[in-house]
Every structure is written in C-alpha cells, then in structure tokens.
Amino acid sequence: MDIFDEIDDLAIEEEALSNEYMNRLERKERTVRSRPDHFNMWNSKDFHRRFRLMKESVQDLLSLIEDKIKHKTQRNQCIPPMLQLLITLRFYATGSFYITVGDFGGIHSSTICCIIKKVTEAIASLRPMFITLPRSDEDIRKSQEEFYKIARFPRVISAIDGTHIRVQSPGGNTAEEFRNRKDFFSFNVQAICSAELIFQDIVARWPGSTHDSMIFSNSSVKFHCDNQAFGNGIILGDSGYEQTNYLLIPFQNPNTPAQMLSIGLRCRLPLAQDIIVACAILHNLARKKNEDEPPEDPEVDVPPQPIFPPSIANPTSAERLQTRNIMLSYFQSLINT
C-alpha cells in the first residue's frame, strides 16, 4: 500500500465521520398531527362527561377569554382557541400527564404545557366577574333569605371552610411548610360559599401546614367583616375558627336542644394556584347555568378526600359570644313555641 492509498483511506474515514456527525444534527421532518374536533364529534352527554361542562357553557366561557388566548395570526398551524380551552378542561377533569392530554388533542406535550398555563391564567382573570361576596344591601338580604330557607337560621350570608388541594413537593427550604396534618403536600384553600353552593370568595395561596384560623385572620374577608361591610350578616364556620360576633362556630359540647341544631396537581405552585381559582370559576359558571352533575367518566379515578378533623382554635372571650348567645335565644324560642 503506497502513500496515496493511505491518504484515500483517511479521506474516506473522515468523510464517514463527518456524515455521521451531520446526520445527528439533521432536523427531523416536521409532522403535523391531525387534531380532532372535540366540540362537534361528541354528543351532549359524552361532551359533558369528558369536559365537565355543557357545550353552551363552554361557548360562553370561550367568548369571555378568546381574545386572551387566540394567536395573532393563523400561520404555522396555530391551535384554535376552542381546542386550547377543551384541552385545558380535559386536563382539569383528569389531572393527566401533559403527554396524555397532548395525545388527546393531537399536540406535543411541550405545547400542552404552554396552552394550559395561558388558558388557566385567562380563566382565573375572570374572578371579579364570577367570585364575589354580597356587598349591596339587596345582595346581603337575598343571601340571608336563601340560608333562612334551609334551616330557619337568620342573618347568615355565607359558610366558610378550608380544603386541602394536593400538590407535588415544591422542593427547596420551604417545602415542609406545604406538608399538612395528613402528611402530604398541599395548599390549604379557604372557600366561602353561598346557600346556592356558589363560591363567594377563595384564597389559594397558603401552604398546607397553615391553620384555618390563620388564613382567615389574614384575609380581606375578615377586614371587611371588622369594618361591618356586610351589615348584620353572619358567617358560619367550624371549630377551626375563632368565635366572633360575625363568625359563628359550633358548640363544643352541646347540652340543650337549641344547641344541637390524590394524585395532586403536577405543575409549579403558581400555576396550581391559578388552576384552583379557575376551577372555582368553572364551578360557579356551571351553577349559574343550572347544569346537572356531569356523568361519571370511566377514565377518571377520583380518590376519596381525606377527612381532616377540625383543629380547635384558641378559646374566645365573653364579648365575642354576644351574637351566638342571641342566636341561641332565638332557636330556644322556636323550640318553646
């Protein structure tokens, strides 16, 4: 073998290595998956089962957020607003991984992440429209009348409680603050509801280890109550709250007839907070539309909610029992008549 043969062999070797390197960098051929028309392909019952809202409600919701989620142009096979909304609703309904929801909508999982974030923020921005406390005299009176119809309990405008929404460990130095009494990571979400089961207020920013009374003490609702924004209105809570003249809690040891009357969110914490608010808005939308409970979805396995026995707040002073004593006298009078 002479010098020229050696040079040829080296050249062939270098060309092979070069081709191998270039092939690694070669971009894959772009493919556009077929995207199903979920809005039209399902009948009303199947649509309700999969997306937990009726078609009419979805259309109304889209009209409120379409400008916030639609693309500026129709280039590059952009995803229409309706499909973006339905993908997000399906994610809320199932809590599936992004790749699973992506397969449902014919979209790559990396795009799904952006869609869910954008649509969730758009829905959460509707909070002032859908989640409001009664402020006018007429609204307060109507709320009190609706509660009175349930158990002849006067002056009540709202009921309050906390619920734990499971999340993944956020990591970092503050991760253990999110571990609750049941030993899983969560947000402790404060919710205030009307007699019609409409969310009137929601606070979704406190870690799971926070006591219910602490959340209420630092909420805007307490500020409004302290300033008598709700007139003589009363809020009903459990023993996890402190007894006041505007928040009534149960008797600890009733002794008279009058007294006895997950899987978790797999996303970053800011997005999880927006999802909680967005789901409360969707619930209120469904209630205002008088929708029935959606049919059970066999693809969704909803685990039972853990039961948290109320953690009793600190004892209250006598002056904070004035309203409760008035209510006690009222119910005693009903029994005596």
C-alpha positions in Angstrom: 0.0 0.0 0.0 1.5 3.3 -1.1 1.1 6.8 0.4 -1.8 7.6 -1.9 -3.8 4.6 -0.8 -3.3 5.6 2.8 -4.5 9.2 2.0 -7.6 7.8 0.3 -8.4 5.6 3.3 -8.0 8.5 5.7 -10.2 10.7 3.4 -13.0 8.0 3.3 -12.8 7.7 7.1 -13.1 11.4 7.7 -16.0 11.7 5.3 -17.8 8.9 7.1 -17.2 10.6 10.5 -18.4 13.9 9.0 -21.6 12.3 7.6 -22.3 10.6 10.9 -21.9 14.0 12.7 -24.1 15.9 10.2 -26.8 13.2 10.4 -27.0 13.7 14.1 -27.7 17.4 13.7 -30.2 16.8 10.8 -33.6 18.0 11.9 -36.4 15.6 11.8 -39.0 16.0 9.2 -41.8 18.2 10.5 -45.1 16.4 11.0 -48.4 17.9 11.9 -50.7 15.6 13.8 -54.4 15.5 13.0 -56.3 17.5 15.6 -59.8 16.1 16.5 -62.8 18.4 16.6 -63.8 17.6 20.1 -66.6 20.2 20.2 -68.5 18.6 17.3 -67.5 15.0 17.5 -69.2 14.3 20.8 -72.9 14.3 21.6 -74.1 16.4 24.6 -73.8 13.6 27.2 -70.4 12.4 26.1 -69.1 16.0 25.9 -70.4 16.7 29.4 -68.7 13.6 30.7 -65.3 14.4 29.2 -65.1 18.2 29.8 -67.4 18.5 32.9 -69.3 21.5 31.3 -72.1 21.6 28.8 -71.4 22.8 25.3 -73.4 26.1 25.8 -71.3 26.9 28.9 -68.1 26.2 27.1 -69.1 28.5 24.3 -70.0 31.3 26.8 -66.7 30.8 28.5 -64.8 30.9 25.3 -66.4 34.2 24.3 -65.0 35.7 27.6 -61.4 34.6 27.1 -61.0 34.1 23.4 -59.1 37.4 22.9 -56.6 36.5 25.6 -55.7 33.0 24.2 -56.1 33.3 20.4 -52.9 33.7 18.2 -52.3 36.9 16.4 -52.0 35.2 13.1 -53.2 31.9 11.5 -49.7 30.9 10.4 -47.8 27.7 11.4 -50.8 25.6 12.0 -51.7 27.6 15.1 -54.1 25.9 17.6 -57.6 27.4 17.6 -58.9 28.9 20.9 -61.7 26.3 21.2 -59.2 23.4 21.1 -57.0 25.2 23.6 -59.9 25.6 26.0 -61.1 21.9 25.6 -57.5 20.6 26.2 -57.3 22.7 29.4 -60.8 21.5 30.6 -59.7 17.9 29.9 -56.6 18.4 32.0 -58.7 19.8 34.9 -61.1 16.8 34.6 -58.4 14.1 34.6 -55.3 15.5 36.1 -53.4 13.5 33.4 -49.8 14.0 32.4 -49.2 16.6 29.7 -48.2 13.8 27.2 -51.6 12.1 27.7 -53.6 15.3 27.2 -51.4 16.1 24.2 -52.3 12.7 22.6 -56.0 13.6 23.3 -55.7 16.8 21.4 -53.1 15.8 18.8 -50.5 18.2 20.2 -46.9 17.8 21.5 -46.6 17.8 25.3 -44.3 20.8 25.3 -47.0 22.9 23.6 -49.7 21.5 26.0 -47.8 23.0 29.0 -47.9 26.5 27.4 -51.6 26.1 26.5 -52.7 25.1 30.0 -50.8 27.9 31.6 -52.2 30.5 29.2 -55.8 29.3 29.3 -55.7 28.9 33.1 -54.5 32.5 33.6 -57.2 33.7 31.2 -60.0 31.9 33.2 -58.5 33.0 36.5 -58.7 36.6 35.3 -62.5 36.3 35.3 -62.5 36.1 39.1 -64.0 39.5 39.7 -66.9 38.5 37.4 -67.7 35.1 38.9 -66.5 35.1 42.5 -67.9 38.0 44.6 -69.2 38.5 48.1 -72.6 40.1 48.7 -71.9 43.8 49.2 -75.1 45.7 48.5 -77.9 45.7 51.0 -80.1 43.9 48.4 -77.5 41.1 47.9 -76.9 40.7 51.6 -80.7 40.4 52.2 -81.1 37.9 49.4 -78.2 35.7 50.8 -79.8 35.8 54.3 -83.1 34.8 52.8 -81.6 31.8 51.0 -79.9 30.5 54.1 -83.0 31.0 56.2 -84.9 28.8 53.8 -82.6 25.9 54.6 -82.9 25.7 58.4 -84.6 29.0 59.6 -81.2 30.3 60.6 -81.4 34.1 60.4 -78.7 36.7 59.3 -76.4 34.1 57.6 -74.8 35.3 54.4 -72.0 32.7 53.9 -70.4 29.4 55.1 -66.6 29.1 55.4 -64.2 26.2 55.5 -60.8 25.1 54.3 -59.9 22.3 52.0 -56.6 20.7 51.1 -55.6 20.6 47.4 -52.8 18.1 46.9 -49.6 19.2 45.1 -46.2 17.8 44.5 -43.4 18.8 46.8 -42.2 22.2 45.7 -38.7 21.4 46.9 -36.3 23.9 48.5 -36.1 25.2 52.0 -39.8 25.9 52.4 -41.1 22.5 51.1 -42.1 21.2 54.6 -44.4 24.2 55.1 -46.6 22.5 52.5 -46.8 19.2 54.4 -50.2 19.0 56.2 -51.5 17.0 59.1 -52.2 14.1 56.8 -48.6 14.0 55.8 -48.9 15.0 52.2 -48.1 18.3 50.4 -51.0 20.6 49.7 -52.4 24.1 49.6 -54.9 24.9 52.4 -57.6 26.7 50.4 -60.1 28.8 52.2 -63.5 28.8 50.4 -66.6 30.9 51.3 -69.9 29.7 49.7 -73.5 30.9 49.5 -76.6 28.9 50.2 -76.8 28.1 46.4 -73.3 26.5 46.6 -71.7 29.4 44.7 -68.1 30.3 45.6 -68.2 33.9 47.0 -64.5 34.1 47.9 -61.5 31.8 47.6 -57.9 32.1 49.0 -55.5 29.7 47.4 -52.0 30.8 48.5 -51.4 29.3 51.9 -49.3 26.1 52.4 -50.9 23.0 53.8 -49.4 23.4 57.3 -51.3 26.7 57.9 -54.2 26.7 60.3 -57.6 27.7 59.0 -57.9 30.5 61.6 -54.6 31.9 60.4 -55.8 32.1 56.8 -59.0 33.8 57.8 -57.2 36.3 60.1 -55.1 37.4 57.2 -57.8 37.5 54.6 -59.7 40.5 53.1 -63.0 39.0 54.2 -62.0 39.5 57.9 -61.1 43.1 57.1 -64.5 43.7 55.6 -66.2 41.9 58.5 -64.3 44.0 61.0 -65.5 47.1 59.1 -69.1 45.9 59.1 -69.2 45.8 55.3 -71.9 43.1 55.5 -74.1 44.8 58.0 -75.5 42.3 60.5 -74.5 39.4 58.3 -73.1 36.2 59.9 -70.6 33.7 58.5 -70.8 30.1 59.7 -67.6 28.1 60.2 -66.4 25.0 62.1 -64.4 24.9 65.3 -61.2 25.5 63.4 -62.1 29.2 63.5 -62.2 31.7 66.4 -65.7 32.6 67.6 -66.5 36.3 66.9 -69.7 38.3 66.6 -69.7 37.8 62.8 -68.3 34.3 62.6 -70.2 31.6 64.5 -68.8 28.2 65.2 -70.5 25.1 66.7 -70.8 24.5 70.4 -68.1 22.1 71.6 -70.3 20.1 74.0 -74.0 20.8 73.1 -76.3 20.0 76.0 -79.6 21.6 75.1 -81.9 21.0 72.1 -81.3 24.6 70.8 -77.5 23.9 70.7 -77.7 20.7 68.7 -79.3 22.4 65.7 -54.9 12.4 45.0 -52.7 12.3 42.8 -52.2 16.0 43.2 -51.5 18.8 40.8 -48.4 18.0 38.8 -47.3 21.6 38.0 -45.5 24.5 39.5 -47.1 26.2 42.5 -48.1 29.5 40.8 -49.9 27.5 38.1 -51.5 25.2 40.7 -52.9 28.3 42.5 -54.4 29.6 39.2 -55.9 26.2 38.5 -57.7 26.2 41.9 -59.2 29.6 41.2 -60.1 28.7 37.6 -61.9 25.5 38.8 -63.9 27.6 41.3 -64.9 29.9 38.5 -65.9 27.0 36.3 -68.0 25.6 39.2 -69.8 28.9 39.6 -70.4 29.1 35.8 -72.0 25.6 35.9 -74.1 26.5 38.9 -75.4 29.7 37.3 -76.3 27.8 34.2 -78.2 25.3 36.3 -76.2 22.4 34.9 -76.7 18.9 36.3 -73.8 16.9 37.8 -71.7 15.6 34.9 -71.9 11.8 34.2 -69.1 9.7 35.7 -66.1 9.3 33.4 -64.7 5.8 33.5 -61.3 7.2 32.5 -61.1 9.2 35.7 -60.4 7.6 39.1 -61.3 10.1 41.8 -59.7 9.0 45.1 -61.7 9.7 48.3 -60.9 13.0 50.0 -59.0 12.7 53.3 -61.0 13.8 56.3 -59.4 16.5 58.5 -60.9 16.7 62.0 -61.2 20.4 62.9 -58.3 21.8 64.8 -59.9 23.8 67.5 -58.9 27.5 67.6 -58.0 29.3 70.8 -60.8 30.0 73.3 -62.6 33.2 72.8 -63.5 36.0 75.3 -67.0 36.6 76.5 -67.6 39.7 74.4 -67.2 37.7 71.2 -70.1 35.4 72.2 -72.8 38.1 72.1 -74.1 37.2 68.6 -74.0 33.4 69.4 -76.0 34.0 72.5 -78.6 35.9 70.6 -78.9 33.1 68.1 -79.1 30.6 70.9 -82.0 32.5 72.4 -83.7 32.6 69.0 -83.5 28.9 68.5 -84.7 28.3 72.0 -87.7 30.4 71.3 -88.5 28.3 68.2 -88.4 25.2 70.4 -90.7 26.6 73.1 -93.4 27.8 70.6 
